[in-house]
């Protein structure tokens, strides 16, 4: 009876070893998938943060443009290098 049981025990031991090996492989694959997912999430977070920064900059530029437009509406166009007070006459250097 022990002789017959030895073969069953050997087969059971092999099945348990195979199951343990497959379990370790599955755990390793799940860890790799988890690492990959974590890296993708970090990449997406970085992208979103960069886009948020760009959006804030665009909002600031838009507010500045609106302020300038409102100022020009109330006071006329701003005068600077492109729009001098007294335009120079062309060809007066004779």
DRENTOR-362808 format. One record per atom (N, C-alpha, C): residue number from 1; residue in one letter; atom name; x, y, z. Coordinates in steps of 0.05 Angstrom, whole numbers. Each point is the difference from the previous one (the first is absolute). Example, Ala and Ser with C-alpha at 12.3 -4.5 7.8 and 13.67 -1.06 7.14 Angstrom:
% DRENTOR-362808
<r num="1" residuo="a" atomo="N" X="264" Y="-114" Z="156"/>
<r num="1" residuo="a" atomo="CA" X="-18" Y="24" Z="0"/>
<r num="1" residuo="a" atomo="C" X="18" Y="24" Z="0"/>
<r num="2" residuo="s" atomo="N" X="-7" Y="21" Z="-14"/>
<r num="2" residuo="s" atomo="CA" X="16" Y="24" Z="1"/>
<r num="2" residuo="s" atomo="C" X="-15" Y="22" Z="14"/>
END
This chain:
% DRENTOR-362808
<r num="1" residuo="x" atomo="N" X="16" Y="-24" Z="0"/>
<r num="1" residuo="x" atomo="CA" X="-16" Y="24" Z="0"/>
<r num="1" residuo="x" atomo="C" X="18" Y="25" Z="0"/>
<r num="2" residuo="x" atomo="N" X="22" Y="0" Z="15"/>
<r num="2" residuo="x" atomo="CA" X="18" Y="23" Z="0"/>
<r num="2" residuo="x" atomo="C" X="12" Y="4" Z="-27"/>
<r num="3" residuo="x" atomo="N" X="6" Y="-22" Z="-14"/>
<r num="3" residuo="x" atomo="CA" X="12" Y="1" Z="-27"/>
<r num="3" residuo="x" atomo="C" X="-19" Y="15" Z="-19"/>
<r num="4" residuo="x" atomo="N" X="-26" Y="-7" Z="1"/>
<r num="4" residuo="x" atomo="CA" X="-19" Y="14" Z="-17"/>
<r num="4" residuo="x" atomo="C" X="-3" Y="29" Z="8"/>
<r num="5" residuo="x" atomo="N" X="0" Y="5" Z="26"/>
<r num="5" residuo="x" atomo="CA" X="-2" Y="28" Z="9"/>
<r num="5" residuo="x" atomo="C" X="24" Y="17" Z="-8"/>
<r num="6" residuo="x" atomo="N" X="24" Y="-13" Z="-1"/>
<r num="6" residuo="x" atomo="CA" X="24" Y="15" Z="-8"/>
<r num="6" residuo="x" atomo="C" X="-3" Y="12" Z="-27"/>
<r num="7" residuo="x" atomo="N" X="-11" Y="-14" Z="-19"/>
<r num="7" residuo="x" atomo="CA" X="-4" Y="11" Z="-27"/>
<r num="7" residuo="x" atomo="C" X="-20" Y="23" Z="1"/>
<r num="8" residuo="x" atomo="N" X="-21" Y="-2" Z="15"/>
<r num="8" residuo="x" atomo="CA" X="-20" Y="21" Z="2"/>
<r num="8" residuo="x" atomo="C" X="12" Y="24" Z="14"/>
<r num="9" residuo="x" atomo="N" X="16" Y="-5" Z="21"/>
<r num="9" residuo="x" atomo="CA" X="14" Y="22" Z="14"/>
<r num="9" residuo="x" atomo="C" X="20" Y="14" Z="-19"/>
<r num="10" residuo="x" atomo="N" X="14" Y="-15" Z="-16"/>
<r num="10" residuo="x" atomo="CA" X="19" Y="12" Z="-19"/>
<r num="10" residuo="x" atomo="C" X="-14" Y="17" Z="-20"/>
<r num="11" residuo="x" atomo="N" X="-22" Y="-10" Z="-11"/>
<r num="11" residuo="x" atomo="CA" X="-16" Y="15" Z="-19"/>
<r num="11" residuo="x" atomo="C" X="-11" Y="26" Z="13"/>
<r num="12" residuo="x" atomo="N" X="-10" Y="-3" Z="25"/>
<r num="12" residuo="x" atomo="CA" X="-11" Y="23" Z="14"/>
<r num="12" residuo="x" atomo="C" X="22" Y="21" Z="5"/>
<r num="13" residuo="x" atomo="N" X="24" Y="-10" Z="7"/>
<r num="13" residuo="x" atomo="CA" X="22" Y="19" Z="5"/>
<r num="13" residuo="x" atomo="C" X="7" Y="14" Z="-25"/>
<r num="14" residuo="x" atomo="N" X="1" Y="-14" Z="-23"/>
<r num="14" residuo="x" atomo="CA" X="6" Y="13" Z="-26"/>
<r num="14" residuo="x" atomo="C" X="-21" Y="21" Z="-7"/>
<r num="15" residuo="x" atomo="N" X="-26" Y="-7" Z="5"/>
<r num="15" residuo="x" atomo="CA" X="-22" Y="19" Z="-5"/>
<r num="15" residuo="x" atomo="C" X="3" Y="25" Z="17"/>
<r num="16" residuo="x" atomo="N" X="7" Y="-4" Z="26"/>
<r num="16" residuo="x" atomo="CA" X="3" Y="23" Z="18"/>
<r num="16" residuo="x" atomo="C" X="24" Y="17" Z="-8"/>
<r num="17" residuo="x" atomo="N" X="23" Y="-13" Z="-9"/>
<r num="17" residuo="x" atomo="CA" X="23" Y="16" Z="-9"/>
<r num="17" residuo="x" atomo="C" X="-7" Y="16" Z="-25"/>
<r num="18" residuo="x" atomo="N" X="-15" Y="-13" Z="-19"/>
<r num="18" residuo="x" atomo="CA" X="-8" Y="14" Z="-24"/>
<r num="18" residuo="x" atomo="C" X="-18" Y="23" Z="7"/>
<r num="19" residuo="x" atomo="N" X="-19" Y="-4" Z="18"/>
<r num="19" residuo="x" atomo="CA" X="-18" Y="21" Z="8"/>
<r num="19" residuo="x" atomo="C" X="16" Y="23" Z="13"/>
<r num="20" residuo="x" atomo="N" X="19" Y="-6" Z="17"/>
<r num="20" residuo="x" atomo="CA" X="16" Y="20" Z="13"/>
<r num="20" residuo="x" atomo="C" X="16" Y="16" Z="-21"/>
<r num="21" residuo="x" atomo="N" X="12" Y="-14" Z="-20"/>
<r num="21" residuo="x" atomo="CA" X="16" Y="13" Z="-20"/>
<r num="21" residuo="x" atomo="C" X="-18" Y="19" Z="-17"/>
<r num="22" residuo="x" atomo="N" X="-24" Y="-10" Z="-8"/>
<r num="22" residuo="x" atomo="CA" X="-18" Y="16" Z="-15"/>
<r num="22" residuo="x" atomo="C" X="-10" Y="24" Z="16"/>
<r num="23" residuo="x" atomo="N" X="-4" Y="-4" Z="26"/>
<r num="23" residuo="x" atomo="CA" X="-8" Y="22" Z="17"/>
<r num="23" residuo="x" atomo="C" X="21" Y="22" Z="1"/>
<r num="24" residuo="x" atomo="N" X="26" Y="-9" Z="3"/>
<r num="24" residuo="x" atomo="CA" X="22" Y="20" Z="0"/>
<r num="24" residuo="x" atomo="C" X="2" Y="15" Z="-26"/>
<r num="25" residuo="x" atomo="N" X="-3" Y="-15" Z="-23"/>
<r num="25" residuo="x" atomo="CA" X="1" Y="13" Z="-26"/>
<r num="25" residuo="x" atomo="C" X="-23" Y="20" Z="-3"/>
<r num="26" residuo="x" atomo="N" X="-24" Y="-7" Z="9"/>
<r num="26" residuo="x" atomo="CA" X="-23" Y="18" Z="-2"/>
<r num="26" residuo="x" atomo="C" X="4" Y="24" Z="17"/>
<r num="27" residuo="x" atomo="N" X="12" Y="-4" Z="24"/>
<r num="27" residuo="x" atomo="CA" X="5" Y="23" Z="18"/>
<r num="27" residuo="x" atomo="C" X="20" Y="19" Z="-14"/>
<r num="28" residuo="x" atomo="N" X="21" Y="-12" Z="-12"/>
<r num="28" residuo="x" atomo="CA" X="20" Y="17" Z="-14"/>
<r num="28" residuo="x" atomo="C" X="-12" Y="15" Z="-23"/>
<r num="29" residuo="x" atomo="N" X="-18" Y="-12" Z="-15"/>
<r num="29" residuo="x" atomo="CA" X="-13" Y="13" Z="-22"/>
<r num="29" residuo="x" atomo="C" X="-18" Y="23" Z="10"/>
<r num="30" residuo="x" atomo="N" X="-14" Y="-6" Z="22"/>
<r num="30" residuo="x" atomo="CA" X="-18" Y="21" Z="11"/>
<r num="30" residuo="x" atomo="C" X="16" Y="24" Z="10"/>
<r num="31" residuo="x" atomo="N" X="24" Y="-6" Z="12"/>
<r num="31" residuo="x" atomo="CA" X="17" Y="22" Z="9"/>
<r num="31" residuo="x" atomo="C" X="10" Y="16" Z="-23"/>
<r num="32" residuo="x" atomo="N" X="8" Y="-13" Z="-22"/>
<r num="32" residuo="x" atomo="CA" X="9" Y="14" Z="-24"/>
<r num="32" residuo="x" atomo="C" X="-23" Y="17" Z="-11"/>
<r num="33" residuo="x" atomo="N" X="-24" Y="-11" Z="-1"/>
<r num="33" residuo="x" atomo="CA" X="-23" Y="15" Z="-10"/>
<r num="33" residuo="x" atomo="C" X="-6" Y="24" Z="18"/>
<r num="34" residuo="x" atomo="N" X="3" Y="-5" Z="26"/>
<r num="34" residuo="x" atomo="CA" X="-5" Y="22" Z="19"/>
<r num="34" residuo="x" atomo="C" X="21" Y="22" Z="-3"/>
<r num="35" residuo="x" atomo="N" X="25" Y="-7" Z="-4"/>
<r num="35" residuo="x" atomo="CA" X="21" Y="20" Z="-4"/>
<r num="35" residuo="x" atomo="C" X="-5" Y="15" Z="-26"/>
<r num="36" residuo="x" atomo="N" X="-8" Y="-14" Z="-21"/>
<r num="36" residuo="x" atomo="CA" X="-6" Y="13" Z="-25"/>
<r num="36" residuo="x" atomo="C" X="-24" Y="20" Z="3"/>
<r num="37" residuo="x" atomo="N" X="-21" Y="-9" Z="14"/>
<r num="37" residuo="x" atomo="CA" X="-23" Y="17" Z="4"/>
<r num="37" residuo="x" atomo="C" X="8" Y="25" Z="17"/>
<r num="38" residuo="x" atomo="N" X="17" Y="-4" Z="20"/>
<r num="38" residuo="x" atomo="CA" X="9" Y="22" Z="17"/>
<r num="38" residuo="x" atomo="C" X="16" Y="20" Z="-17"/>
<r num="39" residuo="x" atomo="N" X="17" Y="-10" Z="-17"/>
<r num="39" residuo="x" atomo="CA" X="16" Y="17" Z="-17"/>
<r num="39" residuo="x" atomo="C" X="-18" Y="16" Z="-19"/>
<r num="40" residuo="x" atomo="N" X="-20" Y="-13" Z="-11"/>
<r num="40" residuo="x" atomo="CA" X="-18" Y="14" Z="-18"/>
<r num="40" residuo="x" atomo="C" X="-16" Y="22" Z="15"/>
<r num="41" residuo="x" atomo="N" X="-9" Y="-6" Z="24"/>
<r num="41" residuo="x" atomo="CA" X="-14" Y="19" Z="16"/>
<r num="41" residuo="x" atomo="C" X="18" Y="24" Z="6"/>
<r num="42" residuo="x" atomo="N" X="25" Y="-5" Z="7"/>
<r num="42" residuo="x" atomo="CA" X="19" Y="22" Z="6"/>
<r num="42" residuo="x" atomo="C" X="4" Y="17" Z="-25"/>
<r num="43" residuo="x" atomo="N" X="2" Y="-13" Z="-23"/>
<r num="43" residuo="x" atomo="CA" X="4" Y="14" Z="-25"/>
<r num="43" residuo="x" atomo="C" X="-24" Y="18" Z="-6"/>
<r num="44" residuo="x" atomo="N" X="-24" Y="-11" Z="4"/>
<r num="44" residuo="x" atomo="CA" X="-24" Y="16" Z="-4"/>
<r num="44" residuo="x" atomo="C" X="-2" Y="23" Z="19"/>
<r num="45" residuo="x" atomo="N" X="8" Y="-4" Z="25"/>
<r num="45" residuo="x" atomo="CA" X="0" Y="21" Z="20"/>
<r num="45" residuo="x" atomo="C" X="18" Y="23" Z="-8"/>
<r num="46" residuo="x" atomo="N" X="24" Y="-8" Z="-10"/>
<r num="46" residuo="x" atomo="CA" X="19" Y="20" Z="-9"/>
<r num="46" residuo="x" atomo="C" X="-11" Y="16" Z="-23"/>
<r num="47" residuo="x" atomo="N" X="-13" Y="-14" Z="-19"/>
<r num="47" residuo="x" atomo="CA" X="-12" Y="14" Z="-23"/>
<r num="47" residuo="x" atomo="C" X="-21" Y="19" Z="9"/>
<r num="48" residuo="x" atomo="N" X="-18" Y="-9" Z="18"/>
<r num="48" residuo="x" atomo="CA" X="-21" Y="17" Z="10"/>
<r num="48" residuo="x" atomo="C" X="11" Y="24" Z="14"/>
<r num="49" residuo="x" atomo="N" X="20" Y="-3" Z="17"/>
<r num="49" residuo="x" atomo="CA" X="12" Y="22" Z="14"/>
<r num="49" residuo="x" atomo="C" X="12" Y="21" Z="-20"/>
<r num="50" residuo="x" atomo="N" X="13" Y="-10" Z="-21"/>
<r num="50" residuo="x" atomo="CA" X="11" Y="18" Z="-20"/>
<r num="50" residuo="x" atomo="C" X="-22" Y="15" Z="-14"/>
<r num="51" residuo="x" atomo="N" X="-22" Y="-14" Z="-7"/>
<r num="51" residuo="x" atomo="CA" X="-22" Y="13" Z="-13"/>
<r num="51" residuo="x" atomo="C" X="-13" Y="20" Z="18"/>
<r num="52" residuo="x" atomo="N" X="-3" Y="-6" Z="26"/>
<r num="52" residuo="x" atomo="CA" X="-11" Y="19" Z="18"/>
<r num="52" residuo="x" atomo="C" X="17" Y="26" Z="1"/>
<r num="53" residuo="x" atomo="N" X="26" Y="-4" Z="0"/>
<r num="53" residuo="x" atomo="CA" X="18" Y="23" Z="1"/>
<r num="53" residuo="x" atomo="C" X="-4" Y="17" Z="-26"/>
<r num="54" residuo="x" atomo="N" X="-2" Y="-13" Z="-23"/>
<r num="54" residuo="x" atomo="CA" X="-4" Y="14" Z="-25"/>
<r num="54" residuo="x" atomo="C" X="-27" Y="15" Z="1"/>
<r num="55" residuo="x" atomo="N" X="-20" Y="-13" Z="11"/>
<r num="55" residuo="x" atomo="CA" X="-27" Y="13" Z="1"/>
<r num="55" residuo="x" atomo="C" X="1" Y="24" Z="18"/>
<r num="56" residuo="x" atomo="N" X="14" Y="-2" Z="23"/>
<r num="56" residuo="x" atomo="CA" X="3" Y="24" Z="17"/>
<r num="56" residuo="x" atomo="C" X="14" Y="23" Z="-14"/>
<r num="57" residuo="x" atomo="N" X="21" Y="-7" Z="-15"/>
<r num="57" residuo="x" atomo="CA" X="15" Y="21" Z="-15"/>
<r num="57" residuo="x" atomo="C" X="-19" Y="13" Z="-21"/>
<r num="58" residuo="x" atomo="N" X="-15" Y="-17" Z="-14"/>
<r num="58" residuo="x" atomo="CA" X="-19" Y="11" Z="-20"/>
<r num="58" residuo="x" atomo="C" X="-21" Y="18" Z="12"/>
<r num="59" residuo="x" atomo="N" X="-10" Y="-8" Z="24"/>
<r num="59" residuo="x" atomo="CA" X="-19" Y="16" Z="14"/>
<r num="59" residuo="x" atomo="C" X="12" Y="27" Z="8"/>
<r num="60" residuo="x" atomo="N" X="25" Y="0" Z="9"/>
<r num="60" residuo="x" atomo="CA" X="13" Y="25" Z="7"/>
<r num="60" residuo="x" atomo="C" X="4" Y="18" Z="-24"/>
<r num="61" residuo="x" atomo="N" X="8" Y="-12" Z="-22"/>
<r num="61" residuo="x" atomo="CA" X="3" Y="16" Z="-25"/>
<r num="61" residuo="x" atomo="C" X="-27" Y="11" Z="-9"/>
<r num="62" residuo="x" atomo="N" X="-21" Y="-16" Z="2"/>
<r num="62" residuo="x" atomo="CA" X="-26" Y="9" Z="-8"/>
<r num="62" residuo="x" atomo="C" X="-10" Y="23" Z="18"/>
<r num="63" residuo="x" atomo="N" X="5" Y="-3" Z="26"/>
<r num="63" residuo="x" atomo="CA" X="-8" Y="22" Z="19"/>
<r num="63" residuo="x" atomo="C" X="15" Y="26" Z="-7"/>
<r num="64" residuo="x" atomo="N" X="26" Y="-3" Z="-7"/>
<r num="64" residuo="x" atomo="CA" X="16" Y="23" Z="-7"/>
<r num="64" residuo="x" atomo="C" X="-11" Y="13" Z="-26"/>
<r num="65" residuo="x" atomo="N" X="-7" Y="-17" Z="-19"/>
<r num="65" residuo="x" atomo="CA" X="-11" Y="10" Z="-25"/>
<r num="65" residuo="x" atomo="C" X="-27" Y="14" Z="5"/>
<r num="66" residuo="x" atomo="N" X="-17" Y="-12" Z="17"/>
<r num="66" residuo="x" atomo="CA" X="-25" Y="13" Z="6"/>
<r num="66" residuo="x" atomo="C" X="4" Y="27" Z="14"/>
<r num="67" residuo="x" atomo="N" X="19" Y="1" Z="18"/>
<r num="67" residuo="x" atomo="CA" X="6" Y="25" Z="14"/>
<r num="67" residuo="x" atomo="C" X="10" Y="21" Z="-20"/>
<r num="68" residuo="x" atomo="N" X="17" Y="-8" Z="-18"/>
<r num="68" residuo="x" atomo="CA" X="10" Y="19" Z="-20"/>
<r num="68" residuo="x" atomo="C" X="-22" Y="10" Z="-19"/>
<r num="69" residuo="x" atomo="N" X="-17" Y="-19" Z="-7"/>
<r num="69" residuo="x" atomo="CA" X="-23" Y="7" Z="-18"/>
<r num="69" residuo="x" atomo="C" X="-18" Y="20" Z="14"/>
<r num="70" residuo="x" atomo="N" X="-6" Y="-5" Z="26"/>
<r num="70" residuo="x" atomo="CA" X="-17" Y="18" Z="15"/>
<r num="70" residuo="x" atomo="C" X="13" Y="27" Z="3"/>
<r num="71" residuo="x" atomo="N" X="26" Y="0" Z="6"/>
<r num="71" residuo="x" atomo="CA" X="15" Y="26" Z="2"/>
<r num="71" residuo="x" atomo="C" X="-1" Y="15" Z="-26"/>
<r num="72" residuo="x" atomo="N" X="5" Y="-13" Z="-22"/>
<r num="72" residuo="x" atomo="CA" X="-1" Y="13" Z="-26"/>
<r num="72" residuo="x" atomo="C" X="-28" Y="10" Z="-7"/>
<r num="73" residuo="x" atomo="N" X="-20" Y="-15" Z="9"/>
<r num="73" residuo="x" atomo="CA" X="-27" Y="9" Z="-5"/>
<r num="73" residuo="x" atomo="C" X="-6" Y="26" Z="15"/>
<r num="74" residuo="x" atomo="N" X="10" Y="1" Z="24"/>
<r num="74" residuo="x" atomo="CA" X="-5" Y="24" Z="17"/>
<r num="74" residuo="x" atomo="C" X="18" Y="24" Z="-7"/>
<r num="75" residuo="x" atomo="N" X="26" Y="-6" Z="-7"/>
<r num="75" residuo="x" atomo="CA" X="19" Y="22" Z="-3"/>
<r num="75" residuo="x" atomo="C" X="12" Y="2" Z="-28"/>
<r num="76" residuo="x" atomo="N" X="-8" Y="-16" Z="-18"/>
<r num="76" residuo="x" atomo="CA" X="12" Y="0" Z="-26"/>
<r num="76" residuo="x" atomo="C" X="24" Y="-19" Z="-1"/>
<r num="77" residuo="x" atomo="N" X="11" Y="-5" Z="-24"/>
<r num="77" residuo="x" atomo="CA" X="22" Y="-18" Z="-2"/>
<r num="77" residuo="x" atomo="C" X="24" Y="10" Z="16"/>
<r num="78" residuo="x" atomo="N" X="15" Y="-19" Z="11"/>
<r num="78" residuo="x" atomo="CA" X="24" Y="7" Z="15"/>
<r num="78" residuo="x" atomo="C" X="21" Y="9" Z="-19"/>
<r num="79" residuo="x" atomo="N" X="16" Y="20" Z="8"/>
<r num="79" residuo="x" atomo="CA" X="21" Y="11" Z="-18"/>
<r num="79" residuo="x" atomo="C" X="27" Y="-11" Z="10"/>
<r num="80" residuo="x" atomo="N" X="15" Y="-10" Z="-19"/>
<r num="80" residuo="x" atomo="CA" X="26" Y="-11" Z="7"/>
<r num="80" residuo="x" atomo="C" X="19" Y="4" Z="-23"/>
<r num="81" residuo="x" atomo="N" X="19" Y="-17" Z="-3"/>
<r num="81" residuo="x" atomo="CA" X="19" Y="3" Z="-22"/>
<r num="81" residuo="x" atomo="C" X="-13" Y="-3" Z="-27"/>
<r num="82" residuo="x" atomo="N" X="-20" Y="-17" Z="-1"/>
<r num="82" residuo="x" atomo="CA" X="-14" Y="-4" Z="-26"/>
<r num="82" residuo="x" atomo="C" X="-18" Y="23" Z="-7"/>
<r num="83" residuo="x" atomo="N" X="-9" Y="16" Z="20"/>
<r num="83" residuo="x" atomo="CA" X="-18" Y="22" Z="-5"/>
<r num="83" residuo="x" atomo="C" X="10" Y="25" Z="14"/>
<r num="84" residuo="x" atomo="N" X="19" Y="14" Z="-12"/>
<r num="84" residuo="x" atomo="CA" X="11" Y="24" Z="13"/>
<r num="84" residuo="x" atomo="C" X="-21" Y="23" Z="0"/>
<r num="85" residuo="x" atomo="N" X="4" Y="19" Z="19"/>
<r num="85" residuo="x" atomo="CA" X="-18" Y="23" Z="2"/>
<r num="85" residuo="x" atomo="C" X="0" Y="17" Z="-26"/>
<r num="86" residuo="x" atomo="N" X="23" Y="7" Z="-9"/>
<r num="86" residuo="x" atomo="CA" X="2" Y="17" Z="-24"/>
<r num="86" residuo="x" atomo="C" X="14" Y="-17" Z="-22"/>
<r num="87" residuo="x" atomo="N" X="-15" Y="-8" Z="-20"/>
<r num="87" residuo="x" atomo="CA" X="13" Y="-16" Z="-21"/>
<r num="87" residuo="x" atomo="C" X="21" Y="16" Z="-15"/>
<r num="88" residuo="x" atomo="N" X="22" Y="-13" Z="-5"/>
<r num="88" residuo="x" atomo="CA" X="21" Y="13" Z="-16"/>
<r num="88" residuo="x" atomo="C" X="-8" Y="3" Z="-29"/>
<r num="89" residuo="x" atomo="N" X="7" Y="22" Z="-12"/>
<r num="89" residuo="x" atomo="CA" X="-7" Y="3" Z="-28"/>
<r num="89" residuo="x" atomo="C" X="21" Y="-14" Z="-17"/>
<r num="90" residuo="x" atomo="N" X="-9" Y="-14" Z="-19"/>
<r num="90" residuo="x" atomo="CA" X="18" Y="-16" Z="-18"/>
<r num="90" residuo="x" atomo="C" X="14" Y="19" Z="-18"/>
<r num="91" residuo="x" atomo="N" X="26" Y="-3" Z="-3"/>
<r num="91" residuo="x" atomo="CA" X="16" Y="15" Z="-19"/>
<r num="91" residuo="x" atomo="C" X="7" Y="28" Z="9"/>
<r num="92" residuo="x" atomo="N" X="-1" Y="7" Z="26"/>
<r num="92" residuo="x" atomo="CA" X="6" Y="26" Z="9"/>
<r num="92" residuo="x" atomo="C" X="29" Y="4" Z="8"/>
<r num="93" residuo="x" atomo="N" X="17" Y="-19" Z="-7"/>
<r num="93" residuo="x" atomo="CA" X="28" Y="2" Z="8"/>
<r num="93" residuo="x" atomo="C" X="18" Y="14" Z="-21"/>
<r num="94" residuo="x" atomo="N" X="-11" Y="18" Z="-17"/>
<r num="94" residuo="x" atomo="CA" X="15" Y="14" Z="-20"/>
<r num="94" residuo="x" atomo="C" X="15" Y="23" Z="9"/>
END
